[in-house]
Every structure is written in C-alpha cells, then in structure tokens.
Amino acid sequence: MDMYDKITELYEKRRHLELGGGEKRIATQHQKGKQTARERIRELVDTDTFVELNPFMMQRSPNKEANGEGVVTGYGKIKGIPVYLFSQDFTVYGGALGEMHGKKIANAMDLAAKNGMPFIGLIDSGGARIHEGVSALDGYGQVFYRNVLYSGVIPQISVILGPSAGGAVYSPAITDFIIMVEETSQMFITGPKIIETVTGEQISVEALGGAAIHNSQSGNAHFQAKTEIDALKLVKQLLQYLPSNCKEKPQETANDYEKKRENDLIDIVPVNSRIPYNVKDVLHHIIDKDSLLEVQPYFAKNIVIGFARLNGKSVGLVCNQPKYLAGGLDIHSSDKAARFIRFCDAFQIPLLTLEDVTGFIPGVKQEHSGIIRHGAKILYAYAEATVPKITVILRKAYGGAYVALNSKSIGADIVYAWPNAEIAVMGAESAINVLFAEELAKSENPDQLKQEKMHTYQERFTNPYEAASLGMIDDIIDPRETRSKLIEALDMLANKQENRPFKKHGNIPL
C-alpha cells in the first residue's frame, strides 16, 4: 500500500465519520424537523471557516462503534468573529455523552479559553451513556468544571436543539445564555416517566421542560426561537454585542439613529405616576435604530434587560417596566436583573439603568419566598460592578428599590433625573397615611386635609431638586436631551478604572 492508498483510506474514513449514525438515522432526524450536527455548524459559521478537531476520537470499548463519539467539535468564524464550538450528534447514541465525548468538548473549551474566544454549544442529547457507567459521569464533570472555570473569561452560549436531560442540563445552566426552540427543545432533570413513577404526576415532555416553560416560568432560558434556523440567527446577533473575552471591549459599529419628534419622548411618560406606559417606547427614542436585543423577554416582565447600542457602542440595559406590576421589583425580576448585571460587568459592557420603580413588591408570598435574599442580589450586583454605570430616573424612585437600582450611594457614576422625577422613601399618599394617621382620623374633612398634606410633601420631599441639592443626582435634564447626555457620559467614562479591596471573591446572597 503506497501513500496514495493511505490518503484514499483517510478520505474514506472521514466520509464514514461524517455519516454519524448512518443514512437511516439522519433521515429520522430530518423527519423530526431537526438538522444534523454538521448541518447546524454549516448554518452557524461563515462559509469554509470551520475546522474540525478530534474527528477520530473513539470510546474505549471495541464493540461499540460511535462515529465521531457523537459530537463534532472545532473552530470557525461567525460574521468574522472567531469562535470554538461543539455540536452534538443525535444520530449517534441519541447524542448521549460518554467519556471521550466529554473529553472532546473539554479539549475545545480549553482551546477557546487559551485563545480568548467565545464558546458555543449546540445541544441535542438524551443524557449520559448508561453503558459507560461512571466514565460518562466523569465526562460530564470535565465539562462542568470548565464551564465554571471559564465563566466570566469567555462568553459561553448554549443552544438547545433537542432534548437536554439529566446531567446534560447543568452545563447550559452554568453558561451565560440559553437559546431554546419551540416544540423541539426540552430541558429537565427527570423526565415525565420518572416523575410519574415517583410522584404520580402526569405531564408531557413539552409541558415539563419545553421552550415556553423555561422562557416564561422557570427563567432558565434567555431566548425562544420558532425554528432551529432562527435560534442560530440569534447566536449571530448576540455575538455582535459581546467582546470575545473579558480583556477586550465590545466592538463599536457605525451609528445608525433615526431622529424622532422631540416632543414624543415627553409624551410617552405621563407625569401622573399612576398611569402606566411601555419603557421600550422610551428606549427606542434613545438607542440606535433597531439595536435592541431584549434578553428574557417573557420572564419577569416587570423589568426589561438586554443589549443595545448608543452611538455605535454596546450597552447593557436594565429598565423598570411600569406596564407590569407598576415596574416594582420582586423575586424573579431581581434574579433576572442581577445575573445580567454581573454578565455585563464581567465583559466590560457599560450599564444603563432607566428607573421608574415604586419599590419592592409587598406580600406574604414574596416575604416567605425570600424577597430579602433575592432583592439583595440586585443591590450586590450593582455595587460589585466596576464598568461605567449610568442611571436615568424617568419618574418614580422610592425606598430601598431606589437605592438598589444603581444609586450614587452604591457606586453609580452618573445619575440623571427628569424634572418630573419623584425620589423619596415612599410615595406621597403612603407617607401621609403613616405620618398623619391620627390627624386624618380626627379631621372633619380628611380627604381635603390629605390632599393638602400630599401637596406639601410632594413640593418638599419628592421632587428631584432635593436629591440634586444633596449630590445624589448629578443633573436634572430635559427628557429630549437624554440620548445626547448618555452619549456624552459614555464618552467621559470610556477609560474608567476602579480598584477594589483584594479578595478571593465575594459571597453574593444566592
């Protein structure tokens, strides 16, 4: 056998590997409306940029053939951005993870970290390989360890394109963002059959751990796509806002801003603090055109988080949403915001907070479920962050929620307020009910007295000039100047550096 024969044999082996579980299983994958592992990679990366790693790696058992070990790993470019990735092959053992499968993923993760590149997982797996026993569990551990080790070092994105069951869910749960596909993706620790056996509860796979559940109820996922193609497009879109690693800053793009009628911004936010509005209407008058990428849009809707661009610069947004629960903070919204704030801080993305908050939402259920602990997370995340932090108080800023939402006292660099802003321990009506309870009870005309007291309270305490006189507000601005003021602030803070006391790490109230 000469060299040409050897080369021919090499190409034959590669062709065999690329078939994964074979034509029949590939056809079954297509019948389910799902692409194969390699088709997904071709859809995601730029043409002719993917380079495969470890294609010939194989499990130890000589009696079990698993082409490519049920996972394709390598590197390529997405809209010119270099990335490392893996794509699980459901046609081989249902994408189940074994020892070498785990090692292939771990090897790619190590290379991504060494080279400072984002890491993307395309997940389609039934869990651990039962026949490999504890070796398969060790393979999971190898991946989990690296998910944690490289958290905050390189962006990690998980795209769930099929089942992700048992131990398989913990890796995506540690990563920065999870994207799921409607009617195709599922995540759960224990499946419907085991749940029925143990608890007697009956539930479908989709109702237990589908995309809608994890995007709207559990908060485990961040994005929901209608199709696999849409999910992969989201990856491409998301990467445009992120740096490749924690030592870099996000790339700037050309400024594309559609100037709106100046008075529109004034008309969006009613002066009457009881009237709701959509904070996204405010955002679209401030940020660059079509630049909003909302994160977790279906979960804890009383707060809006996401990425946008201001004059071409990437920013992270945290905005109260008066349209839901009057924009108040509860357990879920605190968790949602805190984790996003920490991600932005880890990857040098400035934080912009648009504030209109009545406070932390009261109630026995909230208190007993730990609103103190969960609410403290958002305070902790803001105080911990050292990226540029800017707040605009659009209307209400009451109580502990005012403090927690990036106030000057916990480290905000710039705080602006609109002239209608109300900054106080609580709203005027609540304050009067507490301060003048006895006087109101004795009054012959309590309603009139209450209105007089409320007017006095508002004039004296809730206007933004009181806070500005004490240095808690940097400036009171014309709402129509909000965009220009924010752009100026971002430019001023571009080289911000902040040193903190040495520590191994803090202890966030998880």
MARPASE-991190 format. One line per field, with one value per residue (C-alpha): residue in three letters; chain; x, y, z. Coordinates in Angstrom, 3 decimals, m for minus. Layout:
BEGIN
residu = c(ALA  ...);
chaine = c(A  ...);
xx = c(X  ...);
yy = c(Y  ...);
zz = c(Z  ...);
//
This chain:
BEGIN
residu = c(MET  ASP  MET  TYR  ASP  LYS  ILE  THR  GLU  LEU  TYR  GLU  LYS  ARG  ARG  HIS  LEU  GLU  LEU  GLY  GLY  GLY  GLU  LYS  ARG  ILE  ALA  THR  GLN  HIS  GLN  LYS  GLY  LYS  GLN  THR  ALA  ARG  GLU  ARG  ILE  ARG  GLU  LEU  VAL  ASP  THR  ASP  THR  PHE  VAL  GLU  LEU  ASN  PRO  PHE  MET  MET  GLN  ARG  SER  PRO  ASN  LYS  GLU  ALA  ASN  GLY  GLU  GLY  VAL  VAL  THR  GLY  TYR  GLY  LYS  ILE  LYS  GLY  ILE  PRO  VAL  TYR  LEU  PHE  SER  GLN  ASP  PHE  THR  VAL  TYR  GLY  GLY  ALA  LEU  GLY  GLU  MET  HIS  GLY  LYS  LYS  ILE  ALA  ASN  ALA  MET  ASP  LEU  ALA  ALA  LYS  ASN  GLY  MET  PRO  PHE  ILE  GLY  LEU  ILE  ASP  SER  GLY  GLY  ALA  ARG  ILE  HIS  GLU  GLY  VAL  SER  ALA  LEU  ASP  GLY  TYR  GLY  GLN  VAL  PHE  TYR  ARG  ASN  VAL  LEU  TYR  SER  GLY  VAL  ILE  PRO  GLN  ILE  SER  VAL  ILE  LEU  GLY  PRO  SER  ALA  GLY  GLY  ALA  VAL  TYR  SER  PRO  ALA  ILE  THR  ASP  PHE  ILE  ILE  MET  VAL  GLU  GLU  THR  SER  GLN  MET  PHE  ILE  THR  GLY  PRO  LYS  ILE  ILE  GLU  THR  VAL  THR  GLY  GLU  GLN  ILE  SER  VAL  GLU  ALA  LEU  GLY  GLY  ALA  ALA  ILE  HIS  ASN  SER  GLN  SER  GLY  ASN  ALA  HIS  PHE  GLN  ALA  LYS  THR  GLU  ILE  ASP  ALA  LEU  LYS  LEU  VAL  LYS  GLN  LEU  LEU  GLN  TYR  LEU  PRO  SER  ASN  CYS  LYS  GLU  LYS  PRO  GLN  GLU  THR  ALA  ASN  ASP  TYR  GLU  LYS  LYS  ARG  GLU  ASN  ASP  LEU  ILE  ASP  ILE  VAL  PRO  VAL  ASN  SER  ARG  ILE  PRO  TYR  ASN  VAL  LYS  ASP  VAL  LEU  HIS  HIS  ILE  ILE  ASP  LYS  ASP  SER  LEU  LEU  GLU  VAL  GLN  PRO  TYR  PHE  ALA  LYS  ASN  ILE  VAL  ILE  GLY  PHE  ALA  ARG  LEU  ASN  GLY  LYS  SER  VAL  GLY  LEU  VAL  CYS  ASN  GLN  PRO  LYS  TYR  LEU  ALA  GLY  GLY  LEU  ASP  ILE  HIS  SER  SER  ASP  LYS  ALA  ALA  ARG  PHE  ILE  ARG  PHE  CYS  ASP  ALA  PHE  GLN  ILE  PRO  LEU  LEU  THR  LEU  GLU  ASP  VAL  THR  GLY  PHE  ILE  PRO  GLY  VAL  LYS  GLN  GLU  HIS  SER  GLY  ILE  ILE  ARG  HIS  GLY  ALA  LYS  ILE  LEU  TYR  ALA  TYR  ALA  GLU  ALA  THR  VAL  PRO  LYS  ILE  THR  VAL  ILE  LEU  ARG  LYS  ALA  TYR  GLY  GLY  ALA  TYR  VAL  ALA  LEU  ASN  SER  LYS  SER  ILE  GLY  ALA  ASP  ILE  VAL  TYR  ALA  TRP  PRO  ASN  ALA  GLU  ILE  ALA  VAL  MET  GLY  ALA  GLU  SER  ALA  ILE  ASN  VAL  LEU  PHE  ALA  GLU  GLU  LEU  ALA  LYS  SER  GLU  ASN  PRO  ASP  GLN  LEU  LYS  GLN  GLU  LYS  MET  HIS  THR  TYR  GLN  GLU  ARG  PHE  THR  ASN  PRO  TYR  GLU  ALA  ALA  SER  LEU  GLY  MET  ILE  ASP  ASP  ILE  ILE  ASP  PRO  ARG  GLU  THR  ARG  SER  LYS  LEU  ILE  GLU  ALA  LEU  ASP  MET  LEU  ALA  ASN  LYS  GLN  GLU  ASN  ARG  PRO  PHE  LYS  LYS  HIS  GLY  ASN  ILE  PRO  LEU);
chaine = c(A  A  A  A  A  A  A  A  A  A  A  A  A  A  A  A  A  A  A  A  A  A  A  A  A  A  A  A  A  A  A  A  A  A  A  A  A  A  A  A  A  A  A  A  A  A  A  A  A  A  A  A  A  A  A  A  A  A  A  A  A  A  A  A  A  A  A  A  A  A  A  A  A  A  A  A  A  A  A  A  A  A  A  A  A  A  A  A  A  A  A  A  A  A  A  A  A  A  A  A  A  A  A  A  A  A  A  A  A  A  A  A  A  A  A  A  A  A  A  A  A  A  A  A  A  A  A  A  A  A  A  A  A  A  A  A  A  A  A  A  A  A  A  A  A  A  A  A  A  A  A  A  A  A  A  A  A  A  A  A  A  A  A  A  A  A  A  A  A  A  A  A  A  A  A  A  A  A  A  A  A  A  A  A  A  A  A  A  A  A  A  A  A  A  A  A  A  A  A  A  A  A  A  A  A  A  A  A  A  A  A  A  A  A  A  A  A  A  A  A  A  A  A  A  A  A  A  A  A  A  A  A  A  A  A  A  A  A  A  A  A  A  A  A  A  A  A  A  A  A  A  A  A  A  A  A  A  A  A  A  A  A  A  A  A  A  A  A  A  A  A  A  A  A  A  A  A  A  A  A  A  A  A  A  A  A  A  A  A  A  A  A  A  A  A  A  A  A  A  A  A  A  A  A  A  A  A  A  A  A  A  A  A  A  A  A  A  A  A  A  A  A  A  A  A  A  A  A  A  A  A  A  A  A  A  A  A  A  A  A  A  A  A  A  A  A  A  A  A  A  A  A  A  A  A  A  A  A  A  A  A  A  A  A  A  A  A  A  A  A  A  A  A  A  A  A  A  A  A  A  A  A  A  A  A  A  A  A  A  A  A  A  A  A  A  A  A  A  A  A  A  A  A  A  A  A  A  A  A  A  A  A  A  A  A  A  A  A  A  A  A  A  A  A  A  A  A  A  A  A  A  A  A  A  A  A  A  A  A  A  A  A  A  A  A  A  A  A  A  A  A  A  A  A  A  A  A  A  A  A  A  A  A  A  A  A  A  A  A  A  A  A  A  A  A  A  A  A  A  A  A  A  A  A  A  A  A  A  A  A  A  A  A  A  A  A  A  A  A  A  A  A  A  A  A  A  A  A  A  A);
xx = c(0.000  1.579  0.908  m1.955  m3.710  m3.190  m4.660  m7.625  m8.212  m8.106  m10.819  m12.960  m12.733  m13.672  m16.698  m17.777  m17.356  m19.397  m22.375  m22.630  m25.236  m25.902  m28.340  m31.386  m30.885  m30.109  m33.450  m35.194  m33.551  m34.829  m38.335  m38.410  m37.708  m34.175  m30.845  m27.822  m24.858  m22.823  m25.710  m26.152  m22.499  m22.676  m25.708  m23.996  m20.448  m19.183  m18.669  m15.489  m14.264  m14.990  m12.035  m12.886  m10.955  m10.518  m12.776  m11.241  m11.592  m13.429  m14.713  m12.569  m14.939  m14.040  m17.546  m19.381  m18.954  m19.770  m18.682  m17.046  m18.080  m21.493  m20.207  m18.497  m16.036  m13.873  m13.488  m14.621  m15.909  m19.371  m19.708  m15.939  m15.788  m13.576  m15.350  m14.949  m17.962  m19.387  m22.444  m23.937  m24.940  m28.308  m27.860  m25.110  m26.446  m29.046  m26.249  m25.622  m22.412  m19.659  m16.073  m14.487  m17.475  m16.843  m13.114  m13.703  m15.852  m13.389  m10.493  m12.351  m13.235  m9.601  m8.547  m11.306  m10.108  m6.425  m7.223  m9.804  m12.691  m16.421  m17.590  m20.878  m22.651  m25.267  m27.015  m29.121  m28.590  m30.505  m28.095  m25.310  m24.438  m25.695  m23.405  m20.310  m21.360  m19.314  m16.958  m19.816  m20.489  m16.818  m17.129  m19.891  m17.745  m14.935  m17.331  m18.993  m15.628  m14.622  m17.984  m17.249  m13.523  m14.097  m17.219  m16.514  m13.417  m15.075  m18.756  m20.488  m23.693  m25.871  m28.364  m30.807  m31.830  m33.419  m33.563  m31.204  m31.946  m30.464  m26.904  m26.913  m28.878  m26.258  m23.707  m26.092  m27.377  m23.857  m23.316  m24.196  m27.127  m29.526  m31.469  m34.360  m36.552  m40.340  m41.706  m38.186  m36.114  m36.636  m34.668  m35.394  m33.574  m36.004  m38.342  m42.126  m41.919  m39.698  m41.817  m44.965  m43.309  m42.040  m44.774  m47.721  m47.833  m48.549  m47.143  m45.929  m42.307  m43.128  m45.230  m42.479  m39.449  m40.247  m39.054  m42.171  m41.882  m38.211  m38.577  m41.667  m41.920  m38.637  m36.400  m33.796  m33.668  m32.968  m34.256  m37.044  m36.879  m39.525  m37.084  m33.522  m32.531  m33.925  m32.053  m28.753  m29.503  m29.900  m26.377  m25.036  m26.986  m25.950  m22.238  m22.313  m22.811  m20.142  m16.361  m14.508  m13.188  m13.031  m9.869  m11.432  m14.229  m17.158  m16.585  m18.131  m20.303  m21.470  m24.026  m27.484  m30.003  m33.426  m34.266  m37.810  m40.041  m38.537  m41.805  m42.541  m40.260  m42.045  m45.460  m44.558  m44.072  m47.165  m46.479  m49.213  m47.260  m50.321  m50.591  m48.573  m46.519  m44.125  m40.488  m39.441  m41.095  m38.700  m35.741  m36.463  m36.191  m32.772  m30.831  m29.504  m32.072  m33.171  m30.386  m32.412  m31.840  m34.040  m32.935  m35.553  m38.463  m41.089  m39.851  m40.365  m41.791  m41.751  m38.104  m36.576  m32.974  m30.984  m28.344  m28.456  m26.139  m25.665  m23.757  m22.399  m21.279  m22.652  m24.512  m26.407  m29.905  m31.787  m35.165  m38.223  m41.360  m44.355  m46.591  m46.258  m46.647  m46.019  m42.353  m41.896  m39.142  m39.990  m38.054  m37.897  m37.090  m34.300  m32.731  m33.138  m31.503  m28.725  m27.352  m27.454  m25.659  m22.910  m22.529  m22.134  m19.604  m17.588  m17.310  m16.763  m20.209  m21.386  m24.680  m27.565  m30.473  m33.809  m35.605  m39.279  m39.870  m42.447  m40.337  m40.050  m43.430  m45.090  m46.886  m46.696  m45.752  m42.873  m41.602  m41.842  m40.228  m37.170  m37.567  m34.953  m32.333  m33.332  m33.687  m30.226  m28.812  m29.607  m28.071  m24.996  m24.604  m24.702  m22.366  m19.921  m19.825  m16.932  m17.959  m19.381  m22.780  m25.348  m28.891  m31.748  m34.703  m37.690  m40.380  m40.626  m37.674  m38.948  m37.428  m34.928  m35.559  m34.228  m31.049  m30.694  m31.163  m27.734  m27.979  m24.955  m24.624  m23.862  m21.481  m23.305  m21.001  m23.681  m27.311  m29.642  m33.269  m36.075  m37.778  m40.892  m38.901  m40.118  m37.335  m38.392  m38.701  m42.229  m44.961  m46.788  m50.069  m48.414  m46.193  m49.121  m51.101  m48.191  m47.107  m50.537  m52.687  m54.033  m54.624  m56.511  m58.647  m59.710  m60.298  m63.819  m62.653  m59.924  m59.845  m59.158  m56.544  m54.912  m54.653  m53.127  m50.574  m49.730  m49.166  m46.856  m44.985  m44.504  m43.294  m40.833  m39.593  m40.347  m39.017  m35.587  m34.098  m33.951  m31.819  m29.750  m29.009  m27.509  m25.392  m27.477  m28.429  m25.724  m28.081  m31.747  m32.133  m34.650  m36.042  m35.373  m31.646  m31.484  m29.719  m27.090  m26.433  m25.954  m23.576  m21.528  m21.457  m20.308  m17.505  m16.477  m16.415  m14.715  m11.431  m12.921  m10.784  m11.798  m9.732  m11.424  m10.025  m8.290  m10.450  m10.733  m14.355  m17.406  m20.340  m23.453  m26.689  m27.628);
yy = c(0.000  3.299  6.839  7.389  4.324  5.663  9.022  7.303  5.314  8.569  10.181  7.056  7.065  10.757  10.157  7.331  9.538  12.342  9.998  9.800  7.165  6.441  7.477  5.914  7.856  11.048  10.644  10.178  13.369  15.256  13.803  15.375  18.750  18.758  19.247  17.048  18.185  19.105  20.844  23.052  24.006  24.881  27.061  28.836  29.565  31.567  29.567  27.468  28.631  25.560  23.402  20.127  18.812  15.207  13.583  10.137  10.113  6.953  5.334  2.650  m0.280  m2.015  m3.494  m0.199  1.945  5.634  7.778  10.954  9.998  11.534  15.115  17.393  19.923  22.604  26.277  28.744  32.273  33.771  37.053  37.263  36.587  33.567  31.008  27.465  25.189  21.710  20.187  17.002  14.287  12.777  10.066  8.502  7.099  9.881  12.400  10.783  11.853  9.371  9.624  10.583  12.682  14.757  14.925  16.236  19.066  19.795  19.990  22.543  24.557  24.685  25.955  28.585  29.886  29.866  31.862  34.174  33.188  32.658  29.063  27.807  24.523  23.092  20.632  17.629  14.895  12.260  12.476  10.171  6.873  4.238  1.535  3.621  3.980  6.236  7.140  9.018  10.909  11.830  13.182  15.499  16.640  17.558  19.859  21.343  22.197  24.141  25.897  27.295  27.851  29.902  31.702  35.423  34.681  33.968  34.244  30.844  30.305  27.171  26.421  23.653  21.925  18.777  17.064  18.030  15.638  14.673  15.857  17.401  20.423  21.599  22.630  25.014  26.262  27.477  29.153  32.789  32.407  29.612  29.648  27.201  26.240  25.970  22.403  20.999  21.820  20.341  20.608  18.656  16.835  13.914  13.043  12.574  8.786  9.030  11.841  9.758  6.762  8.752  11.354  10.127  13.394  13.070  15.643  15.816  16.425  19.851  20.930  19.794  21.385  22.995  26.344  28.215  26.901  27.793  31.194  32.332  30.427  28.947  31.670  29.037  30.141  33.564  33.361  31.473  30.812  29.406  27.277  25.978  28.491  31.335  30.027  30.054  33.557  34.657  33.397  35.523  38.553  38.137  37.880  41.327  42.953  40.975  41.075  37.836  37.687  39.603  41.520  43.110  45.615  45.097  46.290  49.590  49.870  52.734  54.953  54.472  56.711  57.654  61.065  61.116  64.101  65.758  66.012  62.287  61.394  63.847  62.485  58.813  59.121  60.515  62.919  61.166  58.346  56.080  55.871  53.011  53.164  50.921  51.660  50.143  53.125  55.336  53.142  53.329  57.131  56.898  53.964  53.478  52.374  48.703  47.934  46.484  42.791  42.011  39.169  37.016  38.997  36.511  36.147  38.673  41.254  43.957  44.529  44.803  43.729  43.424  44.863  47.929  50.452  54.097  55.967  52.609  51.455  48.306  48.857  46.645  47.832  47.401  49.136  49.057  48.267  50.230  48.237  45.220  45.331  49.093  48.267  47.045  44.599  41.048  37.804  36.888  40.368  40.726  37.433  38.310  41.720  40.667  37.920  40.174  42.979  40.565  39.332  42.893  43.682  40.550  41.528  45.292  46.280  49.620  49.539  51.903  51.894  53.534  53.796  54.103  51.967  52.004  49.716  46.024  44.349  43.653  40.456  37.422  35.115  37.368  37.680  33.959  33.076  35.169  38.613  39.886  37.461  37.800  41.563  41.803  40.187  43.185  45.553  43.327  43.077  46.841  47.585  44.916  46.125  48.358  49.066  52.516  52.746  55.382  55.825  57.944  58.377  58.736  59.094  57.239  56.158  55.013  53.363  50.536  49.904  53.398  52.552  49.118  50.351  51.853  54.875  57.089  55.566  52.095  53.243  54.820  57.038  59.326  59.698  61.898  62.681  64.074  67.146  65.112  62.570  61.624  60.465  59.583  56.889  56.236  57.837  60.887  59.130  56.303  58.759  60.940  57.912  56.995  60.462  61.954  58.947  60.405  63.879  62.422  60.272  63.311  65.630  66.609  66.664  64.023  63.922  67.635  67.524  64.537  66.348  69.401  67.311  65.344  68.547  69.886  66.567  66.466  70.033  69.494  65.932  64.063  66.475  65.784  69.102  67.890  64.877  67.034  69.505  66.628  65.333  62.187  63.355  64.667  66.710  67.236  67.057  67.884  64.486  65.465  65.625  62.122  60.459  63.178  63.260  59.478  59.528  62.254  60.254  57.072  59.006  60.548  57.131  55.249  54.841  54.289  52.255  51.298  49.364  47.298  45.652  42.351  39.289  35.788  36.534  37.990  35.982  37.055  36.049  33.239);
zz = c(0.000  m1.112  0.129  m2.333  m0.930  2.585  1.579  m0.086  3.099  5.108  2.983  3.133  6.918  7.003  4.783  7.063  10.146  8.606  8.250  12.042  12.844  9.198  6.475  8.172  11.423  9.519  7.708  11.061  12.346  9.299  9.731  13.199  11.623  13.027  11.273  11.796  13.889  10.818  9.055  12.113  12.073  8.375  9.100  12.001  10.837  7.893  4.699  4.606  8.025  10.170  11.184  12.929  15.925  17.113  14.486  15.079  18.862  19.938  23.121  24.725  24.076  20.770  20.471  20.356  17.257  17.668  14.735  15.978  19.525  18.939  18.900  16.367  17.801  16.239  15.498  12.866  12.385  12.836  10.930  11.138  14.902  15.754  17.965  19.243  19.349  19.686  18.065  19.488  17.011  17.935  15.294  17.445  20.738  20.788  21.394  24.771  26.475  27.229  28.422  25.087  24.059  27.189  26.528  23.005  24.357  27.197  24.734  22.610  25.729  26.819  23.401  23.436  26.813  25.827  22.702  24.276  22.010  22.698  23.153  21.724  22.448  20.073  22.367  21.321  23.896  25.821  28.753  29.925  28.235  30.607  29.202  30.017  33.642  35.879  32.997  31.365  34.602  34.778  31.233  32.428  35.314  32.925  31.056  34.161  35.688  32.582  32.364  35.825  35.292  32.151  33.382  33.084  30.990  27.635  26.677  26.722  24.760  24.784  22.026  22.956  19.703  21.081  24.455  27.254  30.069  33.425  33.958  30.479  31.731  34.207  31.612  29.820  33.179  34.030  30.656  30.056  27.665  26.741  23.479  23.002  20.038  20.265  20.190  19.678  22.768  26.205  29.427  32.593  35.366  35.478  32.618  32.701  33.209  36.281  37.716  37.272  38.932  41.912  42.486  40.444  38.464  34.745  32.329  28.732  27.797  26.343  29.318  31.688  30.082  26.748  25.439  26.595  30.164  30.579  28.909  30.796  34.096  35.320  33.868  32.951  29.298  27.807  24.245  22.456  18.709  16.378  14.359  14.532  11.862  13.980  17.041  15.164  13.861  17.487  18.225  15.371  16.602  20.242  19.443  17.821  21.248  23.114  23.324  22.602  26.167  29.442  28.486  25.428  24.968  22.599  19.063  18.042  14.950  12.782  14.483  12.984  14.725  13.465  14.898  16.263  17.004  20.071  21.942  21.517  24.401  26.679  25.756  26.375  30.149  31.916  34.744  36.718  38.353  38.439  34.648  33.092  29.880  27.954  28.804  25.466  23.766  25.735  24.791  21.078  21.267  22.931  21.493  17.959  15.389  15.619  18.087  20.984  21.702  24.694  26.980  28.763  27.273  28.513  32.111  34.944  32.563  35.234  34.345  30.877  30.307  27.115  24.835  22.614  21.019  21.852  19.160  17.997  21.457  23.080  26.368  28.804  29.700  32.984  32.881  35.116  33.112  34.506  32.163  34.502  38.290  38.113  37.468  41.045  41.950  43.016  43.400  39.723  38.411  40.993  39.900  36.224  36.567  38.948  36.723  33.664  35.518  36.551  32.968  31.655  34.373  33.577  29.906  30.108  28.836  30.318  32.212  31.547  34.025  33.263  36.591  37.413  40.489  43.271  45.434  46.216  45.763  49.132  50.112  52.364  49.485  48.431  52.014  52.746  49.410  50.266  48.686  51.150  49.843  46.180  46.332  47.847  44.709  42.522  45.086  45.323  41.554  41.023  43.932  42.729  39.110  38.064  34.462  33.629  35.357  34.386  35.715  34.412  36.798  34.488  37.144  40.494  42.640  46.005  49.055  49.042  45.357  44.589  46.484  44.867  41.298  40.767  43.049  43.743  47.192  45.800  43.098  40.158  38.116  36.718  37.814  35.795  36.618  34.536  36.088  36.938  38.979  42.447  44.763  48.285  50.926  49.659  47.590  48.920  49.718  51.659  53.512  54.574  55.752  58.022  59.196  59.818  60.665  63.921  62.460  59.490  61.769  63.820  60.873  59.821  56.187  55.943  52.125  51.816  54.578  52.925  49.583  51.262  53.122  49.971  48.007  50.712  50.882  47.122  46.986  49.840  49.534  46.302  43.677  42.124  43.282  46.885  45.857  43.499  46.319  48.304  45.398  44.916  41.413  39.092  36.955  36.156  32.408  29.713  28.600  24.989  25.757  27.252  24.305  23.909  27.668  27.748  24.794  26.486  29.722  27.957  26.264  29.581  31.282  28.440  30.339  33.794  36.199  39.710  42.221  44.917  48.082  47.435  47.911  46.558  45.695  47.379  48.716  46.806  48.610  46.249);
//
